[in-house]
Amino acid sequence: MSADFQLSLNTGTTRRLNLQQAVDATARAGLGHIGVWRDRVAEAGLEEAARMISRAGLQVSSLCRGGFLTAADEAGQRAALEDNRAAIREAAALGTGELIMVVGGLPAAAHVLGGTGDRGDKDLAAARARVADRLAELVPFAREHGVRLVLEALHPMYAADRAVLSTLKQALDYAAPHPPEAVGVVVDTFHVWWDPELEAQIARAGAEGRLASYQVCDFNLPIAADALLSRGMMGDGVIDFATIGRWVAAAGYTGPVEVEIFNQEIFDRDADVTLAVMKQRWASLVLPSLTGEPARAPA
């Protein structure tokens, strides 16, 4: 395999495993990278998490996640800044320069879902403005720690509750006021495959030096009752990985490629089986588009 485009397991894919179990499964599969969720790090303890990953000879491709920057009240804004500074310190301690940022939704949606927030606050433009304000406050701290804030545009069906940034263009526009080493973007196939401007915006991300991460999974149909669980194994849904991968490679990205899948059937499956299928689909459907080789029928 090429030294570029190394496959990485995102621990969201193996949600039933604790961090040690996920690290062990990743190592058994022969991978060199792992993308880590903060809840698994918190369970293990930051210092122990860093040690167990290092002992296994793995590198952390990214830490997920920071963000949720849209609170309108002062207390909520302070809490968001405190949590994101903690996430930045965690990323640095784990040896990754990439902190994935899911920017947050509307205060009204937070209230509906049982959290804190003004049920009448549906001002989308104001929520987006607060994202820009909080990013400006976080960037100096992130730069001090050598960590890049990586904005993730989420599919529009998540605009209300999870991310008021829905397109790669929006993410790049919000990154634009800051140096590329401070704020980048991630291309997550599940969230952006549908975008008619995707080719141009991936090229823009590459030209601006902001293409920080490439995450892959498929878009399954029918949509699950819990829309968060509609992500699927590559080849099981409707995404054209050959085309998107070609655009990502043309933009100059050569870093780790994370497989991040939220799917109850995959959660319930033996992790070694999941990783074996993941490697097969990666080799047949994803890697060829990045290296210019012809795609093969998935196993």
C-alpha positions in Angstrom: 0.0 0.0 0.0 1.1 3.5 -0.7 2.6 5.5 2.1 -0.1 8.0 1.5 -3.8 7.6 2.2 -3.5 5.3 5.2 -6.7 3.8 6.4 -7.9 4.9 9.9 -10.6 3.5 12.1 -12.8 6.1 13.7 -13.9 4.8 17.0 -17.5 5.9 16.3 -17.7 2.9 14.0 -17.1 0.5 16.9 -19.2 2.3 19.5 -19.5 -0.8 21.7 -15.8 -1.0 22.3 -13.9 1.0 24.9 -10.7 2.7 23.9 -8.4 -0.2 24.7 -10.6 -2.6 22.8 -10.7 -0.3 19.8 -7.0 0.2 19.9 -6.4 -3.6 20.1 -8.8 -4.2 17.2 -7.2 -1.5 15.1 -3.8 -3.0 15.7 -5.0 -6.6 15.0 -6.3 -5.3 11.6 -2.9 -4.0 10.7 -3.9 -0.3 10.6 -1.6 2.5 11.7 -4.1 5.2 12.5 -7.1 5.7 14.7 -9.6 8.5 14.9 -10.7 9.0 18.5 -13.9 10.2 20.1 -13.5 12.3 23.3 -16.0 10.1 25.3 -13.6 7.1 24.9 -10.7 9.2 25.9 -12.5 10.5 29.0 -13.4 6.9 30.1 -9.7 5.9 29.9 -8.2 9.1 31.2 -6.2 11.3 28.9 -2.7 10.2 30.0 -3.6 6.5 29.8 -5.4 7.0 26.5 -2.2 8.6 25.0 -0.1 5.7 26.5 -2.3 2.9 25.2 -2.4 4.4 21.7 1.4 4.9 21.7 2.0 1.4 23.0 0.1 -0.1 20.1 2.2 1.9 17.6 -0.8 3.9 16.4 -1.1 7.5 15.4 -4.3 9.6 16.1 -5.6 10.9 12.8 -8.1 13.2 14.5 -10.0 13.9 17.7 -13.7 14.2 17.6 -15.2 16.4 18.6 -15.2 20.1 19.5 -17.7 22.7 18.5 -21.3 23.4 19.6 -20.6 27.1 19.5 -24.1 28.5 18.9 -25.3 29.2 22.5 -26.9 32.6 22.7 -26.6 33.1 26.5 -23.4 34.1 28.2 -23.2 31.1 30.4 -23.6 28.8 27.4 -20.9 30.6 25.5 -18.5 30.4 28.4 -19.2 26.7 28.7 -18.6 26.1 25.0 -15.2 27.9 25.1 -14.1 26.0 28.2 -15.1 22.6 26.6 -13.3 23.4 23.3 -10.2 24.6 25.1 -10.2 21.2 26.9 -10.6 19.5 23.6 -7.7 21.4 22.1 -5.5 20.3 25.0 -6.7 16.7 24.6 -5.8 16.7 20.9 -2.3 18.0 21.6 -1.8 15.4 24.3 -2.9 12.7 22.0 -0.4 13.8 19.3 -3.0 14.9 16.7 -3.1 18.3 15.1 -6.7 17.9 13.9 -9.8 18.6 16.1 -13.0 18.0 14.3 -15.6 20.7 15.0 -19.4 20.1 14.7 -20.5 23.7 15.1 -23.9 23.3 16.7 -27.5 24.0 15.8 -30.3 26.4 16.9 -31.0 27.2 20.6 -34.7 26.4 19.8 -33.7 22.8 18.8 -31.7 22.3 21.9 -34.7 23.2 24.0 -37.0 20.8 22.1 -34.5 18.0 22.6 -34.4 18.6 26.3 -31.3 20.7 26.6 -30.8 24.4 27.5 -31.8 27.0 25.0 -34.5 29.5 24.2 -37.4 27.7 22.4 -38.2 30.9 20.5 -34.6 31.4 19.2 -34.8 30.2 15.6 -32.5 32.9 14.2 -30.2 30.9 11.9 -28.1 33.9 10.8 -27.5 34.9 14.4 -26.5 31.3 15.2 -24.0 31.3 12.4 -22.6 34.6 13.5 -21.9 33.2 16.9 -20.0 30.4 15.3 -17.7 32.9 13.7 -17.3 34.8 17.0 -16.5 31.7 19.0 -14.0 30.5 16.4 -12.2 33.9 16.6 -11.9 33.4 20.3 -10.6 29.9 20.1 -8.1 30.3 17.3 -5.3 31.9 19.3 -5.5 29.1 21.9 -5.6 26.4 19.3 -2.5 27.9 17.6 -0.6 27.9 20.9 -1.2 24.2 21.1 -0.4 23.3 17.5 -4.0 22.1 16.9 -6.2 23.0 13.9 -9.9 23.5 14.2 -11.4 21.4 11.5 -14.9 22.5 10.5 -17.3 19.8 9.5 -20.3 20.7 7.2 -23.1 18.4 8.1 -26.0 17.2 5.8 -28.8 19.8 5.8 -31.1 17.5 7.7 -28.9 18.2 10.8 -29.0 22.0 10.4 -31.5 22.5 13.2 -29.8 20.5 16.0 -26.2 19.8 15.1 -24.6 22.1 12.5 -25.7 25.4 11.0 -23.0 24.9 8.4 -24.4 22.6 5.7 -22.0 22.9 2.8 -18.3 22.7 2.3 -18.4 26.3 0.9 -19.9 27.5 4.1 -17.2 25.8 6.1 -14.5 27.3 4.0 -16.1 30.8 4.2 -16.0 30.5 8.0 -12.5 29.3 8.0 -11.3 32.1 5.6 -10.6 34.8 8.2 -8.0 32.5 9.9 -4.7 31.0 8.8 -5.0 27.6 7.1 -2.9 26.0 9.8 -5.4 27.2 12.4 -8.8 26.4 10.7 -9.4 23.7 8.1 -12.2 21.6 6.9 -13.1 17.9 6.6 -14.7 16.3 3.6 -17.1 13.7 5.1 -18.8 11.8 2.2 -22.0 11.2 4.1 -22.6 14.9 4.6 -21.5 16.4 1.3 -22.0 13.8 -1.5 -25.1 15.6 -2.7 -23.6 19.1 -3.1 -23.6 20.4 -6.7 -20.6 22.6 -5.8 -18.6 19.8 -4.2 -15.9 19.5 -6.9 -15.2 23.2 -6.9 -15.2 23.5 -3.1 -12.8 20.5 -2.6 -10.5 22.1 -5.1 -10.8 25.4 -3.2 -10.0 23.6 0.1 -6.9 22.1 -1.4 -5.8 25.4 -3.0 -6.2 27.2 0.3 -4.4 24.6 2.3 -7.4 23.8 4.4 -8.2 20.2 3.4 -7.4 18.6 6.8 -9.3 15.3 6.8 -11.2 12.9 4.6 -13.8 10.7 6.2 -15.8 8.0 4.4 -18.9 6.0 4.8 -22.0 5.5 2.7 -25.4 7.1 2.6 -27.9 4.3 3.3 -31.5 4.1 2.3 -34.1 4.1 3.6 -33.1 6.7 6.2 -33.1 5.2 9.7 -35.7 6.2 12.3 -32.8 7.8 14.0 -31.2 9.7 11.2 -27.8 9.6 12.9 -27.7 5.9 12.2 -28.1 6.1 8.4 -24.4 6.0 7.8 -23.3 2.7 6.1 -20.3 0.7 5.0 -18.9 1.8 1.8 -20.7 0.1 -1.1 -23.9 -0.4 0.8 -25.5 3.0 -0.2 -25.6 5.6 -3.0 -22.3 7.5 -2.7 -19.9 7.7 -5.7 -16.6 7.2 -3.9 -14.7 7.0 -7.2 -15.6 10.5 -8.2 -15.3 12.2 -4.8 -12.0 10.4 -4.1 -10.6 11.6 -7.4 -11.5 15.2 -6.5 -9.9 14.8 -3.0 -6.7 13.4 -4.5 -6.6 16.1 -7.1 -6.8 18.7 -4.4 -3.6 17.4 -2.9 -4.8 15.5 0.1 -2.6 12.5 1.0 -3.4 12.1 4.7 -5.2 9.4 6.6 -8.7 8.4 5.6 -11.1 7.7 8.4 -14.0 5.3 8.2 -16.7 6.7 10.5 -20.0 4.8 10.5 -22.9 5.1 12.8 -25.2 2.1 12.1 -26.8 -0.1 14.7 -26.2 -3.3 12.7 -22.5 -2.5 12.5 -22.4 -1.5 16.2 -23.8 -5.0 17.0 -21.4 -6.9 14.8 -18.1 -8.3 16.0 -15.5 -5.6 15.6 -13.0 -7.8 13.9 -15.6 -8.6 11.2 -16.4 -5.0 10.8 -12.7 -4.1 10.3 -12.2 -6.9 7.8 -15.1 -5.8 5.7 -14.0 -2.2 6.1 -10.5 -3.0 4.7 -12.0 -4.9 1.8 -14.3 -2.1 0.9 -11.5 0.4 1.3 -9.2 -1.5 -1.0 -11.9 -2.1 -3.7 -13.9 1.2 -3.6 -12.1 4.0 -1.9 -8.3 3.6 -2.3 -8.3 3.1 -6.1 -9.9 6.5 -6.6 -7.2 8.2 -4.6 -4.3 6.5 -6.3 -5.7 6.5 -9.8 -6.2 2.8 -10.1 -9.5 1.2 -11.4 -12.1 0.4 -8.8 -12.9 -3.3 -8.1 -16.1 -4.9 -7.2 -16.5 -4.9 -3.5 -16.0 -8.2 -1.6 
